[in-house]
């Protein structure tokens, strides 16, 4: 595997879907249109917490043009347990209640009714005419309030609003701290943030008179949508077909269903297809951001820099229903380092905010923000270079991860060595500038995948899978087929299929597609190659075992001079005469993927008069196993870094005292744009993952993890202030600068209320 020479893998071909996307031909969720199409609108709660006393839909139903009105009464109560959705376990009962509130509304924006009408304006007018009587209840808007004695309870089944607790432990923590020469303990907080995908949630549902449902939607998991719609609506999944459209970003946020079952119920009631598209306001208020968090971390080290003990408590907001990524955060918290003694506890806390969804390495950025800040402080306390300290403690092959498994070949040390030798690390800094470094980790996912490779008569090929492409996976799969068959990548056509056409495939997420679905593609292409060898053997009248395959040609047995090698095109042309079409298939359940590590270096400049900070230089370094398409790997690294920088510097959900979101739009929810950032330099490190035939390991999750710590460490270097709460927005930084008497004050938390 590691010594294999590749012809197409590792190159940078033009993406197959590129022209359609830049010319506007690609069809996204909102582009689907059908004869007789109706438009759907949703009535959402203005309150964060309230009992629904009554809903009167009569005025809406009387409006001309209205074809259907639905409430939770139109959807059967759901007792289904759990549907595995890839990056999260999805509870269908909670998902149904989140989609349409049944007894209580649990967040501002919670849907209470939906309307289908002949125009969107009529649908919206009808929704506004629905009369809902609420019994308003006190909202729970943060972790501290949620777990306080006497706090309002969102669900009677969760004591103190804690839905779940998990723990990892190893060694003797108290003895470990007793051996430590330096102990640092801090509490860190991060706000809810959104994935920020440009395309809003959108779908079209058509319920046929034969009882069959077809859904077109923008999704990361068409099979999740199929099974969720079937489970929520109480119908057979065999009667549901989901056709994924192109997807304008997801980052984990387009796994859960929000509109699809609603559109289906409206379509069934109106007997016409229904389109539903979220506004940007709805995306922020009613889809899933990632958790706000509180992490308490204590780490001890010896004088030589050896980390000896850690104790951590992680509290993650789940939103209105259970299911935060607190467990994943606990898995990732100490993963980059060998620490013999630790206790990690993680809590899943329900609050009156939107139910969270996955967001790129869900749970890890908040956890590693705490770890990398504390490790940076230990390095300062010991007078050590922060990269040297990390190298001294870096996890290596054979170490046991905090969550149990033993690491195979991993590249953290190589990544840190690349960071140490990079010119960025030693470059001089300007006035009011600081430099920070931080590591990141994600365990990556395997799960179920299927692939089909079809050979055409002219020797070209088509590869079909069930994974929507949100990271360049189509061209990567084409490269894999080209590599296995020995044909140009331009002669391989990759496609994303619907749930009736593709074999079962889990979600696009968890950095699993190039790894797991890629393995299925390689096996399917290998199946085609073996069939081509068999056809060559048939033509030559020799045993198949004597036929070799090299550089896209079947090679006859040695010593048989009467036969010449046959190319793919020559063998394909003979298919009608040698047995018919050749189709390769593969389905698999991939093992847990090789974990991924990265390290980022950030240079930050702070304006001390305004508190505004600017990233002036940034370098992302990552072990990717094997870069199938280096340009897309670099794009993943840069995109994750950009999102993480936004999280660190500006992004946050802001709620008023009643739990109402105050900044549900890109004007006030400040995400970085291209002009806000420098060119992000990338360094690809390749330590082959033995679980994959090419050495691939997931790429897309890791890059969002280091920026929170790297930016915070750079801010500490520039200002002398250790910030423990994000974002490092101008008001928070300026307030800290004005309130700090000593330039070496160890840590400071400026809450949102202090900046108003």
N, C-alpha and C positions, 0 to 999 in steps of 0.2 A: 504493500500500500504506500508506504512512505517513499519508496524508490521508484515508483511508477512515473514514467514520462508521459505527459498529457499533450494532446494536439489541440483540443478545443477548450477543455477546462483550464481556467486561468487566463483566458483571453477576454477581450472586451467587445463582443459583437453588438451591433445596434439592436435594441429591443424590438421584438416583433410587433408589439402593440403601440409603439411610439408614434407612428404616423397618424393612426386613428385618434390618438389622444391630443396631439398638438393641432390637428386640423378640425377637431370637434365632432368627428364621426363616432367616437366611442359613446355608447349609451349607458348612462348612469341611472340610478333608481328613479329619479324624477322625470326621466325622458320617456318612460314607457307610457304608451297611450293605446287604448282599446276602444272599439265601437261601444257606444252607450255608456261611456265612462262617467262615473260620479266622483265627486270630490268630498273628502272627509275632513272634519274639524273636530277638535277636542275641547271640552270645557274642563278647565283645571282649577284646582282649589286656590283661593287667595290666602289661605291660612296654612301654617306649618303643622298644626295639630288641632284636630276638631272631630267631634262625632257628627256623622251625617244623620240628621233628624228626618229629613224628607227630601225627595227629588220630584219635581213636577215638570214633566216634559211636554205637556199639552200645547203650550204656546209654540214651542219649536215644531211640533208635529203638524200644527195648523198652517205653518208658513208655506206658501206656494213654492214648489221646487224641492222641498224636503222629501226624501224617499225612505229614510230610515233613521231612527234614533235608538241608541242602546245605552244601557247602564249595566252595572254588575249583575243585575237580575237576569240579564240575557246570557250570562256565562255561568255554567254549572260550577258549584264549589269544587275545588280541586284538592284532593288528598294525595296526589302523586308525591313521591318522596324526592329523589334527586336525579337529575339528568346531567351526566358528565359533559361539561361544555368546554373541556380543554384547559383553559387557564383558571377555571373556577368550577365549583360544583353548583349547579343551578337548580334551585328548589322551584318546582313548577307552581306550587301553591302560592309562594311569596311572589313569584313572577306575575301570576294572574292578578293578585291583589294590587301589585304595584302598577299594573297596566290599567286597571279600573278599580278604584277604591270601593270596598264593599260596605264596611261599617264605620271606619274612621279614615280621615285623610291624615297622612303622616309626614307630609312635607309640602312646602309651597310649590305648586305646580303639579301636584298629584291629580291624575285624571279622574273625573267623576262621571262623565258622560261623553258620548261621541255622536256625531251627526253625519249623514251622507246626503248630499244635495246635488242638484244639476250644475251648480257653480260653486266655487270656493267662497265667494262673497256671501251667497245664500247660506252655505254651511256655517260660516262664522257667525252670521246674524242669528241663525237658529240656535247655535250653541249659547250665544249670549242671552237668549230668551228663556233658557232653562232656569228654573227657580230652585235653588238649593238652600235649605235651612240647616245651618250649622250650630252646634253647641261648641263654642271655641274653648280649647283647653290650653293650659300653659305649655309652651314648647320647650324641648330640651335641645339646646343648640351647640353643646360642646361636651367633650369628654369629662371634664371636671364636674360639670353640672349633672351629667348623666349618672355618674357613679356616686354622687353625694347622697347621704342619708335623706330620705324623704323626697327624692326627686320624682317627678311624674314618670310613670311607667308607660312605655310605648306598647309593650306586649306583656300580658300577664304571665307568660311562660318563662320570661327572662328576669331573674332577680337582679335588681340594681342595674338594669339595662345591659347586663353583660350576657351576650349570647353564647360565648364560648371562651374557653381558656385552654392553652396548650403550653407544654414545658419541655425544654431540652436541658439536660444536665450531664456533667462529666467531672470526675475527680472530686477533690475536697477544696471548695472555694475558700473557706475561712483559712485553711492552711496556706493556700496560694497567696492570699492577701497578706498573710503573716510573713511570707518570704519576699514581698515586694519592697523596694526602696522608694518607689514613687507610685502614688495612687491618685488618679484623677476621676472625679465623679461630676457628671453634668446631666441636666435635663434639657431635651431638645423638642421643639415643636415645629410642625409643618402644617399648612392649611390644606383644605380641599383644593385640588386643581383639576382642570379638564384636559382631555387629550387634545382638543383643539383641531379636530379634523375639519377640513373645509366643506366637504359635502355633508349636509344634514341627513338625518335618517329619512328614508323614503321607501315606499312600497306601493305595489298594485296587487290587489287580491281579486280573484274571480272564482266565485262559488257556483259550480255548474248544477244544472237540474239533475244530473246523475249522481250528485253528492260528492263529486271530486273537486278539490280545491287546488288552484294554481296560484302561486305567489311569486311575483317578481320583486326583488328587493336588493338593497345595498347591504351586504352582510359579510362577516368574516367566516361564517359557518352555515352553509345552506342546510346541512343535515341537522344542525342544532335548531334552526328555524323550523324545519319540517317536524321534528319531534316535539318541539315546544308548542307549535300550533296544534298538533294532533292532541297532545296531552291536555292543553288548556281548554280546547273546544270539545274534548271528549269524542274524538273521531279516530278512525283507524289511520295510522301513519301511511299505509299503502294507498290511501286516497288523497294524499297531500303531495304535491310536486312543487319544489322550490327551484326557481331559476335565478341564479345570482347575476346581477348586473355588474358593470364596472363599479369599482369602489373608490371614492375620493377620500381615502384615509380612514383609519379605524383605530389602530394602536391599542386594540383590546376593547374599545368602547362599542364595537358593532358585533358583539357576540350575543348579547341579551336581546330579546325581542321586546319592543315597545309598541309598535304600530301594527305589525303583521296580523296578530289574532284579532285586533280591533277591526281592521279593514275586512278581514274574513267574515266576522259576525255581521258587519254592516252589509257586505255583499250578499250574504245568505238571506238577510232580512229584506233587502231591496231587490234581489234577483238581478243585480247588475254589477259589473266590476267597479271597484272603488279604489281611488288613489288617495294616499295620505303622505304628506310631506311636512316635517317639522320646520317651524321657523327657528331662527337662531336663538331667540329668547327661550323657546321650548327646549332646544338642545341643551342649553345651560341649566334650566330649571328642572327638567324632567327626564333627562338621560343620565347615565352613570359617570360621574367624575371618579377620581381616586380619593382615598381616605385622607382626612386630616389625621394627624398623629401626635402622640406624646411618647417620647422614649427617654427613659432614665437609664443611664449607662455608667458603670463604674469599672475601671480597668486598672490593674496593677502591673508594674514592670520592675525588673531588677536594674541595677545601675548600668549593666552592660547593654541594656535595651531589650532583654528577653521579656516577652509578655508572659505573665504567670497566672493571671486570674481575671475573670470578668463576671459581673452580675448585671443583668439587664431586665427591665420591664418595658414591654411595648404595648401601648394602648392605641388601637386604630378605630376610627369611626367607620361603621358599616353603612351609615345612612339609615333609612327607615326600616330595613330588613337585614337580618343576619347575613354575614358573608363578606367581611373585609379580608384583605390579604395579610392579616396579622401573622398567620402561620408561616406564609412565605417570607415575610420580613424576619421572623425568628430564624428561619433556615439560613437566610443570607447574612445576618448581622455580623457574625464572626467568621464567615466562610473563607475569607482571604488569609487567615492567620492561624498558626499553630498556638493554641492556648490550652494548656492541659487541664485547667480547672475553670468551670463556668456553670452558671445557672441562667437560663433565659426563659422568661415567662411572657406569654403574649395573650392579649385580651381583645375580643371582638365586641365592640360597643355600639349599640343602636342609638341613633339620635334623629331628631326631626330635620333631616336633610335628605336629598335624593339618594336612593340606594346606589352604592358605589359599584363600579364595573372595573374590569381589568384596565390597566394602563401600563404598557411597556415595563416588563420586569416588576409586576405588581407587588408592592410591599418593600422591595429592596432599596429604592432610592432613599426613603425615609430612614430605614435602619442604618444604611451605610453612611448617611449624613452624620449620624451620631458617632458611629465607629471611627470614621476618618477624621472627624473633628477632634475626638479624644486622642487618637493616635498622634495627630499633629501636635497636640499639647504635650504629650509625653516626650516627643522628640525635642520640643523646645525646652522642656524642663531638664532633659538630660544633655542638652547641647549637641544633639546628633542630627546629621542630615536626615530629613524625613524619608527620603528614598532608602537610605541605608538601614534605617530602623525597620522599614517595611520588608526589605530584603532579608534581614536577620530573622524575621518571623514568618516569612511567606510560606503558604501551604505548597507542598510538592507532592509528586506521585508517591503513593503509599500512605500518606497522611489520611486520617479519618475525618470526614466532614463533620461539622457540629450536628448535622441532622442524621448522621449514621453511616452512609456508604464510604468506602475507601476510594480516594481519588485515584483514577488512572492517570495516564499522561496528561498533564496540564501545563499551561504556559505562563503562570503568574510571574515566576522569577525572570523568565525571558522578557516579559513585558516590562517589568521594573528595570531590568538592565538596559532595555532599549530607551526607556525614559531617562535614565541616568546619563546615557551617552548621547542623547539628542541635544543638538545645539541650543534648543529652547531652554533647557534646564540651567545652563550656565550663562545665558545672555544677560547683559546688564539691564537693570530696570531704571525707568525714569522717575521723576518727582511724583510723589503721591501714588506710586504704583506698588503692588505687592504680587507675590507669586505663591500659588498653592498647588498641591498635588493631592490626588485621592485615587483610591482603587475602587473597582466595581466588580460585582459578581452576579451571575444568574445560573441556575442549575440546568436550564434548558429542558425541553420536553421531547418525548418520543411519540407514543400513542399510535392510533390506527390510520393507515393510509392505503390507498389503492391507485393503480395507474394502468392505462391501456396504451400500447403503442401499435399503430397500424401502418403497414408498409403499402405504399402505392405502386402501381404498375411501372411508373417511371423511376422508381428507386428512391423517391422522397418518402418522408414519414410524417405521421401525425401523432402527437402525444396528448392524452386527455387525462385530466385529474379533476378532483372535486374541491380544490383549494383556490378560492379567490386570490388574486395576485395583488398584494399590497407592498411588495418589496422587491420586485424584479424576479420572482420565482419562475415565471413562464420562460424567460430566456435562459435561466439557469437549467431548467428541465430540458429545454431544447439542446443545450450544450451537452448534457449528460447522454441524451440519445445519440447525438452526433459522435460523442466519444466512444460509445459502445459499438455503434454500427460502422463508424469510419466514414461518415458522409458529412458534407459541409453543414454547419449549423443553420445556414439560410434555407436549407432544404428540409428542415424539421419545423412543422407548424404546431405550436402548443396551444391548447384550448382549455378553458374552464367549463365544466359540464354541469348540468342540473342533476338533481337527486334521483331522477329516473334513469339517467344515462351513466353516471360515474358510479363506481363502487364506493362503499361507505368510506368516508374520509373525515377525520376530525378537523377541528377548526384551524384556520390560519391564525396562528398565535403561539406564544411560548417559544418562539425561535425554532419551530419544529418542521417547517415545510421543506426547506432545502435539505434538511437532515433526513426526516422520516419519509416524506413523500418523494424526496430525491432518491432514497433507497428503493422505493417501489418502482420508480421510473427506471432506475438502473437495472433492476431485476426484470422488468417488462421488456426493456430493450435487449437484455441478455437472452430472454426467451425468443425474441425475434431472431437474434443472431444464431441461436442454436437451431431454429427452424431453417434458416438459410443454409447452415452447414448440412442439415439433413437433405435439403433439396439438392445441394451440390453433390452430396454422396449418391443420391438417386440418379442424377445426370451421369455421373462418372461410373456408377455401378460399383461403388466401393463401400466399405464399412464407415459409418459416420465417425467412429473413434479415430480414424486415420486422417480426417479432414481438420485442418487447422484454420484459424481466423487471424488475419493480420492486415492492419491498415485498410480496413473496409473491403477485404477480398477473402474469399474462400480459397485456401491453398491445398492443392491436391497432395496425395501421399508422395513422399520423396521417392525418387527412382522411377516415377511414372511419367515419363517424358511426353506421353501422348495427350496429356491434359494440361491446359493452361489455367491459371487462377481466374476465378470468376468474380466480378465486382457485384456490389449490391444491385446496381441498375440492371446488370445482365441476369442475375438470379430473379429479380423482381419481374422482369419481362417474361420469364418462363413460368410464373406462378399458375396461370390457367392450365398449363400442361403438366405440372408436377404436383398437383394436389389442391390448388385453389389459393384463396387469400391467406395471408400471413398476418396474424394478430397476436401480439404478446401481451400477457396480463400478469399482474402481481398484486397481491394484497398482503399486508403485514401489520403486526403490532410491534412497533420498534421499542427497544429498551430505552430507559432513561438516557438522554443524550449526554455527551461529554460536556461538563460544565465549562462556562466561559468566564474569563477574567479580562479586565482592562484597567488602564491607568490613564488619567488625564492631567495635563498641566495647564494651569490657567494664570494669565497675567491680567490684573485688574487695576484700573486707574480710578481714583475717587476724587470727586470735586468736593472739597471740604466746606465750601460755602453753600452748596445746595444738597449735598448728600447723594448726588447722582453718581453712579458708577458705570464704567464702560469696560467691557472686555476688549483688551487691546491685542492679545495673542492667545491662541488656544491650540493645543495639540492633543489628539486622541490616539491612544495606542491600545491594540487589542489582539489577543490570540483568537484567531478565527478558524483554526484547524486547517482548512484549505479554502482559499478564496476561489469559488467557481467563476464568478464574474467580478473581478476586483473593483470595477467602477461602482457596482451596486453595493458591494461591501463597504466601500468608502462612503457612499451615500448614506447607508444605514448608520455608520459611525458619526457622520456629520449631523444627520437629522436627530439622532438621539442626544447628541451633545447640545444642539440648539434648543431642544425641548427642555433638557435639564437646566440649562442656563436660564431659560425663562422662568422655570420653577424656582430657581434660586434667587433671582433678582426682582421679579415683578408679579408673577401670577399668584392669584388667590381668589377663592370665593369669599365675598364679603356679605354678611347677613346683618340685618337690623335686629333689634331686641325681640321682635316677633318671629324671627326665623325666616324672613323674606329676603331673598337674594337681591342685592342692590346693584350688581354689575353684570347682568346677563347679556353681554354683547361684546364684540371685539373692540369696541371703542373704549370701554371701561375695564374689560378684562384684558390686561396688557400682555400680549404675546410678542416675542421678538420677531422682527421681520429681517430681511436680508441686510438692510442698511444698519441694523443694530449690532451686527456681529462682524468680526474679522473673518477672513478665510480660515476655516478650521483645518489645520494640518492633520494628516492621518498617517499612522505607521501600522502596517499589517504584519503581525507575527503569526507564523504558521507552525503550530505544534500539532501534528496529526492526531485526530481522534480515532482510536482503533475500532470503535463501534461502527464506523462508516467506511465503505469501500474506498472512498477518495480522501478520507480523513476530515470530512466536514464536521464542524460543530456550529451551533446556532450563533447568529451574529446580532440580531435586531434588538434584543433586550438589554444587553450589557451597557451600551453607550449612554443610556439615560441615567445610569446609577452614579458614576463618579462626579458629574458636574456640581451637585449640591454641596458635596464636601470640598471639591476643588475650589469653587467660587468662595465658599465661606472661609477656607484657609487662606486664600489670596486676600480676602477682606481683612482678616486678622493680621496678615503681613503688612498690608497697606496702612491700617489705622491703629494697630495695637489693641484692637477690641475683639474679643471672642463673642460673636453673635451666636445665640443658641435658638433663635426663632427665625423662620423664613416667612415671606421673602425679604431680601435685603433691599427693600424699596427705598427711594430717596427720603421719604419722611422718617422711616425707621432708622436709617443710617445717620441722617442729620440729627435726629433726636438723641441718638447715642453719642455722637460727637459733641453735642452741646452739653450733655449731662456727664461726660466723662472728665474727671479732673486729672486722673493719672493716665498717661499714654499706655501703660502696661496693665490696666485693669483686666482681670482674668476672664471674666465672662459677663455678658449682659443680655437680658431679655427685655425687649420693648414691645409690650402687647399692643394690639390694634387700637384699643381705646385710648392709649396714651398719645397716639399720633393724630387724633382728630381735633 
